[in-house]
Amino acid sequence: GVVRGPWQAVVDLEAARGDPSVPLGDVSTRLLAGNAELGPRFLFSHFALDVGICGSLGWVWMSGHTNDPAGQPSSGSALVGGAGARLAVDLPAHPRRPNLRAFVEGGGMIHGADATVNGSPAASLTGGYVVAGLGFGIDAIR
C-alpha cells in the first residue's frame, strides 16, 4: 500500500475457490480479482489499523460436474465486481518492511454471476458478502 499522512491506498490480488455440492454433482468455482482500498490508517505501537472503502473487479470461472450419466454438464465465465468496507490490521506497523495483514470485509456484488442446475441456483457470486483474509505486503511512504 501507499501511505501519505493519515491516509493510505492499498491494491491487492485475491484468489478464491469453492466446490459446492448439488444433488446431481458439484460446481467448481474459481475467482481471480483485483481489489483497491482507500481510507485512514491509525498507527499504534506495534500494529496499524486500517479502515476503508474498497472495490473489486475480477473474473469467475464456473464448471459443472455431474454424477448422472444422462446429465449434461456445462461451464462458463464472467466479469464480476463488488464494493464494500474493510477493516485491516498490519503487523508490524513499520513502513518499507514486509508485514502480515489480516482483514475482514463486507459489501455487495455490483455485477455478479451464478450457476443453475435444473433451474435451481447451485453456485453464486451475487448479493451481500463477508470475507476474511490473511496476506503479506509492504507499505511505502509518500
N, C-alpha and C positions, 0 to 999 in steps of 0.2 A: 504494500500500500504506500501511498504518498501522504505524509503528514505535513501540514502547514498551520502553525499555531495550534489552536484547539480543534482544528478540523482535519479530517482525513478522507481520502478516497481509496477504495480497495477494489481490485479486479481479481477475480479468481475463476478457476475452471472446475466444473463439477461433473462427476460421472456417477450414474446410478444404474442398478439392475434389479429386476424383480421377475418372478415366475409364478404369478397367481394361478392356482388350480381351478378348473371348472369341471363340471360333471363329465364332459367329453374329452378332457385333456388338460392343457395348460397354455398360457400365453406368455411367451418370453418378451420382456420389455427392457430396452436399454435406452439410456438418455445420456447425451453429452451436451453440456450447456456452459455458456459464459455468464458470469454474474458481476454486476457493478454495485457498489455500496458507497453512500456519501452520508457523513454525519459527524457529530462531535466525538472527541476522544478524551477520556478522563484518565489522567496518569496518577497512579498510586505508587507506593514504594517498590513493590515487586511485580506489579502487573498493570495492564492498561485495560480499561473498559470502553468499548465502542458501542454506540447506539446510532443506528442509521436507517435510511430508506434504501431499498435495493430493487433491482430489476434484473431479470434473467431472460436470455434468448438462447434456444438450443434446438436440437434435433432429436426426435424419438423414433426408435425402430420397434415395431411390434410384429411378432411372428407366432402363429398358432400351431400347436401340435395336438393331434387327435389320437385317442385310444380306439376310436370307432373305425373299423376298416372301410365302412361306407361313407365316412365323413370326408369332407374336402377342406384341408387346412388352407389358410390364407396368411398373407403378410403385407405390411405397408410401413410407410414412414411419413413423418410430418414435422413441420416447424411448430415449436411451442414457445410461449413466453408468459412470464408472470411478474408480479410486483408485490412488494411486501415491506416488512420491517425486520431488522436484525439486531440482536444483542450478542456481542462477542467479547471474549476475554483473551488477551495476548500475554503469554508468559515466556520469557521475561519482557519487560517494557522498554528494552534498550533499542534505540534506532540503529539501523545498519547491521544488526545481528540477527541470525536466524531465531525465530520464535515459534512457539506452539500456539495455535489458535483453536479455540473451541467456540462454537456458536450455536444459537437457536434462532430460527427464522420462521415467521408466519406470514401468510399472504394469500393471494388468489391467482389462479391462472387467467390470463387475459385472452390467450389463444391456446386452447388445449387440444388433446387428441384422445380418442377412446377406441376400444376394440369390442366388437359384439360377437357373440356366439349364439346361433339360432335365434337372433332377435333380442337377446338379453345382454346387458353390459357385462364384460368379463374382465377388462382392464381399462384403467382410465387415468389420464393426467388432466383432469378438469376440476373446477370448483376450488375450495379452500385447501390449504396445506399447512403443515407444521413440519419443519425439517431440523435435525440436529446434525452437526458435523464437527470434524476434527481434522486439522491440517497443519502444515508448516508454511512459513512465509518470512519475508524480510521487509521491514519498513524503511522508507527513505524520507529524510527531512528535506523540505524545500523552503 
